Amino acid sequence: MSESIIPPEVRPKPAVPAKPPHVVAPSPTAPHGPQGLGSGHLGGGSTLLGYIGIDTIIEQMRKKTMKAGFDFNIMIVGQSGLGKSTLVNTLFKSQVSRWSSAWGSEFKLPKTVEIKAVSHVIEEGGVKMKLTVIDTPGFGDQINNENCWEPISKYINEQYEKFLKEEVNIARKKRIPDTRVHCCLYFISPTGHSLRQLDIEFMKHLSRMVNIVPVIAKSDTMTPDEKNEFKQRVRKELEVCGIEFYPQKEFDDDMEDKNENDKIREAMPFAVVGSDKEYQVNGKRVLGRKTAWGVIEVENPNHCEFALLRDFLIRTHLQDLKEITHNIHYETYRAKRLNENGGLHPISANDTQESNL
Ligand SMILES: Nc1nc2c(ncn2[C@@H]2O[C@H](COP(=O)(O)OP(=O)(O)OP(=O)(O)O)[C@@H](O)[C@H]2O)c(=O)[nH]1
């Protein structure tokens, strides 16, 4: 059913909120101009007659978001042992990947790709985030890895379908639970040669349905020169194969966005190192990996690109990842689904419960 859906070639422009008109309004306590009028003006030339309070919307939004919290769903894909769990735990500075009890030492590799989601609520500065890490054990570990992207694509589409069913429901939930994959972190093996067929196949098939962020795993196993050459080669290969990773050029909002994203695209794929161990370096405790030559500091930009990845994923682009998921990937799925069905029929609350099981 849903797994056979191929997104159409032409996709809609993101319906992300337009940048607000540039408004300069004086604060209530600021001295007024000579006529006692506000000096604020709208892009169209209208003048605000004194302070209205439009700028408080930001604070109102902040309060609402603080109360509601938000969801972020990140999927990790890559061959076994590439440091996927370690990196995600390093990103969120806690054991967010897997249940320690369920993944004991007796854990065996599954015969096919399995998909497991584990959620945690993490809180910082009063903001709650329900983080779901979706793991894909078994990916790329079989003798024949042909089509091993299929269960992953099926899972992604199933989450779009769930959301769509909730949306068209007559008795809609006030807040639709969001299980859609906002970001797929794809781990490239640090071979130093080139991408494997499996990497290309996966990214080719999925880059149009989910935000893929490729990373070079365990980059401490390469010398700086090897790393730079490998990064260049991977970028070239992705370009030649027409694979678009996130942030996609076509969805840059404006020139400012484009300039920022160009820098990120040129630096990708980030060559990362993960660790959940702390060491004492120059009197400070740092996350790192101890080697015979010293400690590789995970968060030190001179040692690896983990900090670049973290800043990009969490500090600057997290909201955008969610918007592109909703406005582009989900929208593409929704439009296709509604078109092929002659419109999705509203379903009862019971149907939804069943389909969610
Ligand atoms: N050298 C090096 N080793 C790493 C790095 N990240 C993780 N490791 C080690 O690699 C091994 C596997 O790490 P995991 O995080 O379990 O890897 P995974 O990809 O989740 O593995 P699976 O559970 O088999 O899918 C562990 O011994 C880690 O300590 C890294 O950046 N560099």
The ligand as a MOL file (V3000), in Angstrom:
LIG
                    3D

  0  0  0     0  0            999 V3000
M  V30 BEGIN CTAB
M  V30 COUNTS 32 34 0 0 0
M  V30 BEGIN ATOM
M  V30 1 N 37.1960 4.8630 16.8860 0
M  V30 2 C 35.9190 5.1270 17.1280 0
M  V30 3 N 35.1500 4.2200 17.7260 0
M  V30 4 C 33.8510 4.5220 17.9710 0
M  V30 5 C 33.3000 5.7750 17.6170 0
M  V30 6 N 31.9970 5.7720 17.9860 0
M  V30 7 C 31.7510 4.5870 18.5430 0
M  V30 8 N 32.8620 3.8270 18.5570 0
M  V30 9 C 32.9960 2.4710 19.0750 0
M  V30 10 O 32.4830 1.5580 18.0990 0
M  V30 11 C 31.7900 0.4930 18.7260 0
M  V30 12 C 30.3400 0.4250 18.1960 0
M  V30 13 O 29.6460 1.5840 18.5880 0
M  V30 14 P 28.0520 1.6570 18.5750 0
M  V30 15 O 27.6730 3.0470 18.9360 0
M  V30 16 O 27.4740 0.5620 19.3810 0
M  V30 17 O 27.7910 1.3660 17.0440 0
M  V30 18 P 26.4100 1.0850 16.3020 0
M  V30 19 O 26.5630 1.5930 14.9340 0
M  V30 20 O 25.2770 1.6340 17.1080 0
M  V30 21 O 26.4260 -0.4700 16.2870 0
M  V30 22 P 25.2010 -1.5200 16.1210 0
M  V30 23 O 24.5010 -1.5260 17.4320 0
M  V30 24 O 25.8690 -2.8090 15.8580 0
M  V30 25 O 24.3490 -1.0590 14.9990 0
M  V30 26 C 31.8680 0.7550 20.2220 0
M  V30 27 O 32.9480 0.0170 20.7400 0
M  V30 28 C 32.1690 2.2320 20.3220 0
M  V30 29 O 32.8760 2.5850 21.4870 0
M  V30 30 C 34.1450 6.7260 16.9770 0
M  V30 31 O 33.7550 7.8380 16.6260 0
M  V30 32 N 35.4570 6.3520 16.7560 0
M  V30 END ATOM
M  V30 BEGIN BOND
M  V30 1 1 1 2
M  V30 2 2 2 3
M  V30 3 1 2 32
M  V30 4 1 3 4
M  V30 5 2 4 5
M  V30 6 1 4 8
M  V30 7 1 5 6
M  V30 8 1 5 30
M  V30 9 2 6 7
M  V30 10 1 7 8
M  V30 11 1 8 9
M  V30 12 1 9 10
M  V30 13 1 9 28
M  V30 14 1 10 11
M  V30 15 1 11 12
M  V30 16 1 11 26
M  V30 17 1 12 13
M  V30 18 1 13 14
M  V30 19 2 14 15
M  V30 20 1 14 16
M  V30 21 1 14 17
M  V30 22 1 17 18
M  V30 23 2 18 19
M  V30 24 1 18 20
M  V30 25 1 18 21
M  V30 26 1 21 22
M  V30 27 2 22 23
M  V30 28 1 22 24
M  V30 29 1 22 25
M  V30 30 1 26 27
M  V30 31 1 26 28
M  V30 32 1 28 29
M  V30 33 2 30 31
M  V30 34 1 30 32
M  V30 END BOND
M  V30 END CTAB
M  END
